[in-house]
Amino acid sequence: MLQLKEVKNKLVAGPATKTFDFFIQWHLTERCNLRCRHCYQERRKPVEMSSGDLKQEIDGAMEMFAAWEKEHDIFLSPSIHFTGGEPFVYQGLWDVITHARQSGFNVAILTNGSLVTDEDAVRASQLGIMDVQVSLEGPPEIHDGIRGPGSFDAAVKGARLLIEAGSKVSANMTLSCLNVESIEETIGIARGIGFSGMGFSRLVPCGSGGRLLSSMLTSSEIRNAYQRAFALNSPSFTVASGDPLAGVLSGVKPSPQSHLTLSGCSAGFSGITITSDGSVMPCRRIGLKIGNLRKTSLRQIWSSSKLLWRLRQREGYQGKCGKCSLWPSCRGCRAVAYAYSKSHGIPDLFADDPQCWMTCHDKSDLTESRSF
């Protein structure tokens, strides 16, 4: 975590201490009750960690964060985002979440919403879940076309149960040619349901989503999509995105001399993924394993992984992305870059982001291979 010293120097004036947000995206299971067209996961059933094992690893993660605070004189705000597959099919879900909350973690749940019960809604509220993210891909016909017949109504029912019980619930839309024209309509639907806001992410052409390569938006289309979405942001309804390209639109201009990442893509910097069998990855959509909790502690994996260190350093990025002045605060989406290059037979985690309007023109094959 030597990088945290640079974070403080670049982002914090004088001796002030900045709270550093760090999240673990924890996939409790690969099992899911839906078969979404854009899903980044393969259809497999790996081993799942027991709730007892999970609680031990949660304790280990908190010990790591406590050590970081002491060693680097920072304040950490750690969170765990429990997901799947579909997290509500994991039998020990609430046991694990209760332990995480008691250990001091903020907790979010990423779900398709269709399996939420009245009891689940009450427990989420009682445990102070900071956010329940429910996928909403568009109006009913579009959502069902992507996630399956009846999934829209089921998601809305689950979301309303959570909202009525007092939880903060946000929607999330995965942008592609399948739904980009319905952004405004979908935000209006989400507001009407009672969502607190809506997030946007991009289609990553891997897993089942690999079959939707021709449905990827071009760079100008993705820029226009984010501009349209952010125009509807308001104090009463938050429109946001963790996509580093969306962050470019905010106008942040970090020091171009920095050779370590300071924000942007979370891979190797502000987040890590743990899968159901204990495997650790920079990001689930990247899918490259860098260790396993059954053999190595999370702290050791984080500090010793050569792949994570390459992700943090500008020298590893040989294309236009590495030369971009916005590299320290962006880096493009490594998952999209990797999946896209892999689909063309040259897998490269450090390739240029094919949808970036800053470093490249629209990729002709994104347009030419599209079938309407």
N, C-alpha and C positions, 0 to 999 in steps of 0.2 A: 504493500500500500504506500510506497514512496510517492506515488502519484498524488496522493491526497495533499502533500505539502505544496505541490504546484497548484492544485485546485484552490487552496487557501490564498496563495500568493497572487493568483490571477483574478480570482473572483471576489476577494474580501479585502477591504481597505484596512491598512494598518494591522493592529493586533486583534481586530474583531474576529470572533469565531462564527463560522457559518454552519448551519445544520445541513448535513449531507444526507439526502434521501437514498436509501438502498433497498431494493426489493428482491425477493426470491419468488420466482414463478414456480409453484410446486404442483406438479401433475400427479394427483393421487391415483389415477387410473387411466388406462387407455380405452376402457370400455365406454361406449356411448349409445344412447337410445336412438340417435339420429344418424343419417348418412349424408352429410352436407357435401355439396359438389366441390366447394373450395377448401375442404379440410386439408390441413398440412400433414396430418398423421397417416401412417400406413395402417392397414387393417390387420393388426396383430394383437396378441394378448400376452404381454410380458408379465413377469412376476410382479406382484404388488407388495409393497412394504406393509407390515402390520401397523396398527395404530400405536402399539408400544414402541416399535422401532422408529416410527415417525417422531414420536415425542422425544426420544433420545436425540435424534438429529436436530430437532428444533432447539433443544437445550444447547447442543454443540454450536449451532449457528449464533445463538445469543451470546455465548462465551466469546466467539470470534469478534462480534461487534463491540463487546465490552473492552476487549483487548485493543481494538483499533482506537477507540475513544481515548484510552489511557496513553497509548503509545504515540498518537498523532495529535493529541490535544484538540479534538473535534467533538461536535455533537452529532450523533447519528439518529436518524428516524427510520428504523428498519420496519419493513412490512413484508408479509407473505401473501401472495395472490394464489389462492387454492383453485385449481382447475382440473381438467381432465384431458382427453375424454370428457365425460360429463361428471363433475364432482359429486352430484347428488346420487350417483349409483354406488359410491364408495360407502360401505356400511359404517365405518368409524368416523365419518366426516365431522360430526359435532364434538366427538371426544377429542379429536385432533385440534379443531378450531378452539375449543375451550382451553386446551393446554397452551396453545400459541398466544391467546389473549392473556392468560395468567402469567405467561413468561415475559410479557411486555411488548409483544408485536402488535402493530396495526394489522388488520386482516381484511382482505378483499376476497370476493368469490366471483369467478368468471364462469358463467353458466349459460345454457340455452334456455333456461327458465321453465322448461316444460314439465319438470318433475317436482317443482316446489309445492309443498303442502302447507296447510295452515300451521302445523306444528313447526315446520322449518322456518316459516316467516316469523313466528313468535321468537324462536331461539336466535335468529339472526339479529333481531332488534334487542333482545336481552343482552347479547354478548357484545353489542356495540360494533358490529361490522362496519368498517368505514365506507365501503361501497360494494354493492352487488351489481355486477355488470351483466346485463342480459343482451344477447345478440338480437339485433333487429335489422334485417337486410333490406327492408323496403316495405311498401304496402303489402297486404295479404298475398296477392297473386305472385309477386316477385319473391317475397320471403319464402313462401311455400315451394316455389320453383327451385330455390337454392337449397332449402333445408328439409323439404318433404311436406306432403299434404297434411294439413291440420297443425303444423308447427307454429304458425303465426298466432292462432287463437290460444294455443297452449302456452306460448311464451308470454303473451299479454296477461293471461290468467295468473301465471306465476308472478309476474312483475307486480300486478295489482295487489296480490296477497302480501307481498313484501312491503309495498308502499303503505298499504293500510295498516300494517303492523308497526310502522314507524321507521323503516330502514330507508337509507339513501340508495336509490336505484338509478343507474345510468344505462343508456343503450349504447350499443356499439355496432358499427356498420363496416363491413369489409368491402372496399371500393373496387369495382371492376366494371367492364362494359355491361354486365348483367343488371346493374342497379344504379349506375352513376346519374342517370337522368332523373331519378326519383329522390335526390338528396333533399330538396326543399319539402316535398310531400312527406318524406319519412320523418324529418325533424318536426313537422307539424303534428304527425301522428304521435310521436314520442311525447311531445308537450301535452297533448290531449290526454294521454294515458296517465301522466303524472311523473314521468321520469325527471330527474334533476338536471340532466344534461345528456349529451350524446358525444361519443368518441368515434374517431374514424381511423381505420388502418387500411393497408393495401393488400391485395391478393398476392400471396407468395406462391409461385408455381412449383410446389413440391407436394409429395403425398398424393392424395386424390386431386388436389388442386393443380397438379402437373398437367392434367388434361385440359385445363383452362388457360393454357399459355396464350392462346390467341385472344383471350378476353382481358389481357392486361391493358391498362390505359397507357397512352403515350405520355411523354413528359409534359406537353402542353395541356393535355386532358387532365392529368393529375393535379397540375397547378391550378387549373380552372376549377376543378372539383373542390379543392381546399379553400379557394377564395370564395366560392359560393357558400360553402358550409360556414366559414368563419364570419361571413357577413350576417349570419343569423345568431351569432353569439349575443347574449344579453345577461344582465345581472340575475335574472330569474331562470335562465336556462343556459348552462355552460356548453359551448361547443369547443372540443379540444381534440388533440391527437398527439400521440407519442412518437409519431413518425418524424424522423429527423428532417425530412424534406418539408414537412409542415412547419417545423421550427424555423426554417430558413425564411419563411414569410414574415416572421416576427421582427426581422431586421437586426438580429443580434450579430455583432461584428467583433469576434474575439481577436486577440493578438495573433497575427499571421505567423509570428515567429515561433509559436508554441509547437513543440514536436510531440506533445502528449495530449490525448483527448481530454476535453474539459466538460463536454456535455454531448448532446446528440444521441446517436445510437447507443443503447445501453449495454451492448455486448462487450464484456470485459471491463466495464467501467462502473456502472451503477446498478447492475442487475445480473442475476444468474438463474439458470433453470435447473431444476431437479425433476427427474422423471420417476415414474411409479416404481421402477426397480432400483432406484438409488443412483442412477447414472446422472452425471453433471454435465451440462452443456452451456456454451455461451448464450444460446438462445434456442428455444425448441424448434423454431422454424429453420434454424441453421442445421440442427440435427447432428452435429459432430460431437462425439463424446470426448471429454477431457479427464475423466476419472469416474470413480464410483464410491459412494459413501460407505459401502460395505468393506472397502479396502483402505480408503484414505479419507482423512477428515476434510471437511469443506474448506477450512482455513488453509490447509496445506495445498489443496487443489488450486485455490484462488491465487495463492502467492507463488506457486511453482510452475503453473501451466505455461509452456512456451507459446501456445496458441493465444492465450489471453494477453500475454505480453506483446505479441505481434499486433493484436487488435488495437492496443493502446498507443502504438508508436507510428508516427507518420511514415517512417522509412519503409514499412511493409506495404504501403499502398503505391504501386508503381504507375498507375494510370493518371488520368486527369483529376480524379478524386483526391489523390495524395498531394497534388500541386495546388488545389483550390484553397483560397484564403479562408474559406469557411470550414475547412477540415476539422479544426479543434472543436467546433460546436455542432458538427453534423456527421461526417464520414459516410453519409448515405445509409440506406438500410442494408446491412451486411447479409441479411437473410434473402432479400430480393436479389442482390448482386450474385450471391452464391447459387441460388436456385436457377436464376436466368442463365448464368454462364454454364451451369451443369446441364441444362436442357439443350445447350448448343454443343455439348461434348467436350467442353473445356472448363471443368469445375474450378472456380477461383474465388475464394472467400474475400479476396482483396480487389476484386474487379470493380470497375465503375458501376454505380447504380444506374441501370438502364432507363430509369424514369426521371432522372435528375435533369431539370431544365437549366441548371447552372453550368454543368460540365459537358453536356452533349446535346445535340439536336435530337428530335424525335427519331427513334430507331425505326428504320423502314420496315423491318420484319415484324415489328409490333403491329404495324398497320396492315402490311400486305398479307400477313398470315391470318388476319382476322376474318372470320366467316360470320356473316349476319343472316 
